[in-house]
């Protein structure tokens, strides 16, 4: 999805001079120089659930080097061109947690319009999966400092913006397996 903004209507800091914004986030439209392109990316986050002593635990990693730095988040990442949700999820889990971590019953459970880290904008596809075997290993130390299992009812305070909404979609007594809960600031 490409969103066009008239340049003269953009706030002054969008030119890249503001500390939190980088000029590479915006590019001039090749067809009309009055417009800027703002790209929306598709991100996949996978809530890997493990039953442990009659408690359900979820795998979270402490993020590094990107939006949400220092926050706890699911394994996941950006969807590649023509890649399916499942293929993205499996690739990202292997890249971030190692090939020994095995899962089953991968399914979409939430769709979130993630705008809290502007100027970055993601359509976040929250997925859930059941842990089968293997321990997570930090495979990308520049992106994640550690992996840890947390009780779904006792999560840490510093969570990536999508985590609570995805967990809520999974544990809701009204959630029907195979369906997704849609989260947007402007509900219809």
KOLKE-516434 format. One record per residue (C-alpha): chain; x, y, z negated. Coordinates in pm, whole numbers, plus 32768, in hexadecimal, padded with zeros to 4 digits. Last residue first. Example, Ala and Ser with C-alpha at 12.3 -4.5 7.8 and 13.67 -1.06 7.14 Angstrom:
BEGIN
('A' (8557 7F96 7D36))
('A' (84CE 7E3E 7CF4))
//
This chain:
BEGIN
('A' (79B9 8033 7B58))
('A' (7AD5 8055 7A5E))
('A' (7BBC 817D 7A92))
('A' (7CF6 812A 79D2))
('A' (7D04 7FD6 7A79))
('A' (7D09 7E78 79EB))
('A' (7C7B 7D50 7AB1))
('A' (7C43 7C04 79FB))
('A' (7C95 7AD8 7AD2))
('A' (7BDD 798F 7B07))
('A' (7C69 782D 7B22))
('A' (7C16 77D0 79BE))
('A' (7AEA 7895 793D))
('A' (7B3F 799A 783A))
('A' (7A1F 79E2 774D))
('A' (7ACF 795B 7618))
('A' (7BE7 7A4F 7669))
('A' (7D3B 79AB 7638))
('A' (7DBD 79D2 779B))
('A' (7D2B 7B28 77F2))
('A' (7D9D 7BB4 76A3))
('A' (7EFB 7B2B 76E3))
('A' (7F00 7BE0 7833))
('A' (7E86 7D29 779D))
('A' (7F78 7D16 7679))
('A' (80A2 7CD0 775D))
('A' (806A 7DCF 7872))
('A' (8109 7F00 77CC))
('A' (8250 7E57 776A))
('A' (8247 7E10 75F5))
('A' (8300 7EB5 74D3))
('A' (8227 7E4B 73AE))
('A' (8284 7CD9 73A8))
('A' (8170 7BD6 73D9))
('A' (80C5 7B1F 72BB))
('A' (7F84 7A86 7344))
('A' (802E 79FE 747E))
('A' (813F 7965 73A0))
('A' (828A 79CF 7435))
('A' (8394 7908 74F2))
('A' (84D8 79C5 7540))
('A' (85AA 7A15 7670))
('A' (86D1 7B06 7653))
('A' (8787 7C30 76EF))
('A' (86C6 7C47 7836))
('A' (870F 7D0C 7976))
('A' (888D 7D2B 797A))
('A' (88A9 7BD9 78CC))
('A' (87FE 7B2D 79F5))
('A' (8801 79B7 79AA))
('A' (87A1 79D0 783A))
('A' (8747 7865 77F5))
('A' (85EA 77E3 77AB))
('A' (85DD 768A 770E))
('A' (8553 7562 77CA))
('A' (8409 74AB 77D1))
('A' (8298 74BE 7831))
('A' (822F 7625 77E4))
('A' (80CD 7671 7854))
('A' (8095 778E 7948))
('A' (7FE8 78DE 794D))
('A' (7FEB 79F0 7A52))
('A' (7FCC 7B69 7A46))
('A' (7FD5 7C0D 7B9D))
('A' (8052 7D71 7B6F))
('A' (8000 7E70 7C7D))
('A' (8128 7F4E 7C45))
('A' (8173 80C2 7C48))
('A' (82C4 8158 7BF1))
('A' (82B2 82D3 7BD3))
('A' (8226 8286 7ADB))
('A' (825D 8177 79D2))
('A' (80F8 816F 7946))
('A' (805E 813C 7AA0))
('A' (8027 7FC3 7A9A))
('A' (7EDC 7F6F 7B47))
('A' (7EAF 7E1A 7AA7))
('A' (7E2C 7CD4 7B39))
('A' (7DFF 7BC0 7A3B))
('A' (7DE8 7A44 7A17))
('A' (7E93 79B1 7B4A))
('A' (7EEF 7842 7B22))
('A' (801B 775C 7AEA))
('A' (7FAE 760D 7A5E))
('A' (8110 7587 7A24))
('A' (8262 7605 79AA))
('A' (83CE 7594 79A4))
('A' (84F7 7656 7917))
('A' (8634 759F 7988))
('A' (8661 7675 7AC1))
('A' (86BE 77AF 7A01))
('A' (85F7 78BA 7949))
('A' (861A 79ED 7A2D))
('A' (8657 795D 7B89))
('A' (858B 781F 7B44))
('A' (8467 78E3 7AB3))
('A' (847B 79E0 7BD0))
('A' (846F 78D5 7CDE))
('A' (834C 781D 7C3A))
('A' (8282 795D 7C0D))
('A' (82C6 79DC 7D6D))
('A' (8268 788B 7E06))
('A' (8129 7881 7D37))
('A' (80BD 79E1 7D9B))
('A' (8107 7997 7F09))
('A' (822B 7A33 7FC9))
('A' (81EB 7AEE 8111))
('A' (82E8 7C02 80B4))
('A' (837C 7BCB 7F5C))
('A' (82B5 7BF6 7E1B))
('A' (836A 7CBB 7D10))
('A' (83BA 7C29 7BBE))
('A' (8366 7B2B 7AB7))
('A' (83BC 7AA2 7962))
('A' (82D3 7B43 7866))
('A' (832D 7C7F 77AA))
('A' (83BC 7D05 7664))
('A' (8423 7E73 766F))
('A' (8589 7EF0 765A))
('A' (857B 7F82 77BA))
('A' (8413 7FA6 782E))
('A' (847B 8028 7981))
('A' (85C9 7F93 79E2))
('A' (8722 7F3B 795B))
('A' (86C4 7E49 7847))
('A' (8587 7D90 77DC))
('A' (856E 7CB9 76A2))
('A' (84D9 7B6D 7710))
('A' (8391 7AD0 76A6))
('A' (831C 7965 76A1))
('A' (81C4 792A 760A))
('A' (816B 7851 74E1))
('A' (8026 779E 7495))
('A' (800C 770F 7339))
('A' (7FA3 75A8 72EA))
('A' (8108 7551 7281))
('A' (8192 75DC 73C9))
('A' (80BC 7601 7500))
('A' (8183 76B7 760B))
('A' (8105 77C9 76F2))
('A' (81C7 7867 780F))
('A' (8126 79BA 7852))
('A' (819F 7A02 79B2))
('A' (81C7 7B64 7A39))
('A' (81AF 7BAD 7BAF))
('A' (81E9 7D05 7C44))
('A' (8154 7D95 7D82))
('A' (81E9 7EE1 7DED))
('A' (8140 802E 7E2D))
('A' (820C 8112 7F0B))
('A' (81F7 828C 7EFB))
('A' (8224 8329 8051))
('A' (824D 84A3 8061))
('A' (8193 8583 8153))
('A' (81D0 86D5 81FD))
('A' (82E1 8631 82D4))
('A' (81DC 8581 83A9))
('A' (822F 8442 8467))
('A' (836D 83D2 83B1))
('A' (82C9 8413 8260))
('A' (83C7 849F 816C))
('A' (8443 83B1 8066))
('A' (83F5 839B 7EF3))
('A' (8488 82BA 7DEA))
('A' (85E3 82F2 7E82))
('A' (85DD 8455 7DF9))
('A' (85F5 83CF 7C95))
('A' (850A 8431 7B80))
('A' (8547 8425 7A09))
('A' (863C 8548 79F9))
('A' (8567 8631 7ACE))
('A' (862A 86B3 7BFE))
('A' (85A6 85A0 7CE3))
('A' (84BE 8675 7DB5))
('A' (839C 85F5 7CE2))
('A' (83F8 86F2 7BD5))
('A' (834D 8810 7C92))
('A' (81F3 876F 7C7B))
('A' (816F 86EB 7DC7))
('A' (8062 87B6 7E76))
('A' (814E 8856 7F74))
('A' (81C8 86FF 7FDD))
('A' (806D 8682 803C))
('A' (8052 8526 7FA4))
('A' (8033 83DE 8061))
('A' (7FFF 8290 7FB5))
('A' (8085 8157 805A))
('A' (8000 8000 8000))
//
